[in-house]
Structures are given as C-alpha cells and as structure tokens.
Amino acid sequence: MKALTILTMLLALSGAISQPRQKGWRGLIPLHSTQKDVERLLGSSDKKGYGSYIMEDMSVTIIYGSGICKEGWEVTKGTVLRITVFLKKRLTLSELSLDLSLYSKERDGHLPDISLYVNNREGITYKVMGDEVTQINYVPSEQDKNLKCRARSTRKHRKQ
C-alpha cells in the first residue's frame, strides 16, 4: 500500500513538472476569455470597451472586442483581445528564466533603451529596459490565426 502511495505521488509530481507554462495571464487568454471571466477574477470595471485594474504590484489593462470582425477577429463582443500588465515592482528578465531562443529580440522604434522580447507562437511580449521588465503584453497566439477575419474582396465581379 505504501509503495502504491509513493508511486502515485511520483506520477503526480512528474505530471506537474512536465506541464507547459500556463498560457495567458492568470488563466485569461486573448480570444478565448471573456469580460465575464475577467470580472470573476478581478471584479467589474467602469470603463467602456476595456478593463483597468490597479493592484499593489502591477496595473493591468484588458481590451475587449466590440463585435465580430470589428477589430479583425471573429470573436463576439466582450471577448478579451489584449492584456497589458504594467509592473510596479522590480523584475529582471533573468528572474523569469525564459528560454530566450523562443523569442525574437526587437528594438523599440522610439526608445533605443527599450528591447522587446517577442514570442508570436505563444502571444507574449516582454518590454525590457536594461534587464528590468517593465511591461508584459498578452495577445493572440499563432494558434489563433484561424480566428482572424478574412479580408473582404475589393474586386468587382463582372456579369457574364
């Protein structure tokens, strides 16, 4: 019985270790979460079209869609499009223990001291000044490209 308990614990632990990093922010995932999900987690916001939340260690802005294909995505009104987390407490890029080979490093076009570490596959960008992370953006991932609205055809059809 004791061996079975130990085996069960080891299997549970190995499953927890091999779990991929949680997607999105606190379980909120762009194009998959809704304003109701946000409000369950953070409370309601009096802003129209977005939620703004101030916490002790960060402030968070969540942008919602206003309807199918209005912002380029086939999602209903109130669907989370983007989550921006502004950090108040110091967090270094090295503390995140990211596999930087999964990110492209880009320069901010306006501020030369700012670097962006972008992972389009996961839909996350870290804004970094020096080694300090100042902002984290969660956007739709590459896996969500099927939710992108198709461009309307501008060609006129000829009658035959």
N, C-alpha and C positions, 0 to 999 in steps of 0.2 A: 504494500500500500504506500509506504514511504517513497519507494522508487518511482511509483506512478505519479505521486505528487511532485517530486523533483523534476521528472520528465515533463510534466505539464507546465511547470514554471519555466523551464528552459525553453520549451517551444513558444510559450507566450512572450518571453523576453526576446527570443530571436526574431519573432514577428514584429515586435515593437522597434527593434533596432533597424530592421531592413525596410521599415515603412518609408516611403518617399516624404520629402519635406512637404508640409501642408501647403496647399495652393491657396492663393488669395491672402487676405488679411483677416485674421481671427475667424476663418471659415467663410468670409464673404468673398465671393468670386465674381469678377466682372462678367456680365452677360448671363450669369446663372443665378445670382442672388437678386432679391427684390427689396424695395423700400421697406416692406413689412419685415423682412429678415433683419435689415439694419435696425429698425425701430425696436425689434425684440431684443437685440443685443445692446444698443446704445441709447434707446429712448427716441422720442419724436423730436423733430427739428422744425422750427417755424419758417425755414427757408423754402422757397418755391423752386423746384427743379434740382435741388441739391440738399445735402445734409451737412451741417457744420457742427463739429463736436470738439470741445476743448477739455483735455484731460491733464492730469498732473505732469506727465512726461511727454505728451505729444498733443498735437491738434490734428484732426482728421477732416478732410472734405470728401464727400461722396457725391458724385454726379449721377443723376438718373436720366434715363431715356424719356423722351416725351411722346413716343409712339413709334410704330413700325416704320422703319427706314427714314425717320426724320433726322437721325444722326449717323446714318449709314449702316445701321444694324437691324436685322429682322428680329427685334425684341419689342415687347409690349411696354407701354407707359409704366414708369416706376421701376424698370429694370436697372440694376447698377451697371454703369458704363465704365467708371473710373474711380479709383480710390487713391487719394493722395495723403500721405502721412508726413507731417512736419515734426521732426524730432526736437524736443527741448533739452533732453539730457544727452550728454556726450556719448557717442557710439562710434567706434572706429570700424573701418572696413575689415580689418584683420580680426576683430572680435566676432564678426559674422561667420567666419570660417567658410566662406563661399569657395566653390571651385571656379576660379576666375576664367578657366579655359572655356566655360559655358557662356561667358559674357563677352560682348564686344565693348571696347573702351572707346568712348567718343568724347570730344571736347564740346563744351557749351559754346555756341557761336557768339554769345555776347559777353561771357565772363571767362577769361582764359584760365583762371584758377580753379574752375569747376570741371570735374570729369563726370561722365555718365557711364555707368556700367549697365549695359542693356542685355536682357535675355528675352528675346522675342518669343522663343519657344514656350517659356513659362509666363510671359506677360508681366515682367517686373523690371523696373529700372531703379538703380540706386544713384542718387545725386550726391557727389562726394567733393568736399573741399579739403585738399591735402589728403589726410587719411580719415577725416571725420565725415560720417554720413549725416547729411542734413535733411534729406527728403527721400521717401520711397514711393514710387508710383506703381500701382497695380492696374493693368489694362488688359484687354482681351488677349488671349494667348494665340499662338499659331493654330492650335487645335480648334479654335473657334472661327476660322476663316469661312466655314460653311454658313455662318450666320451673317456674313457680310451681304449687304444688299447688292444686287446686280445693277450695273449702270443701265439707265434707260437708253434705249436705242434712239439716236438722233437722226437716223436715216429715214427718209420718207419712202414709203412703198409705192411703187408705180402700179397702176391698174393695167392689166393686160387685156 
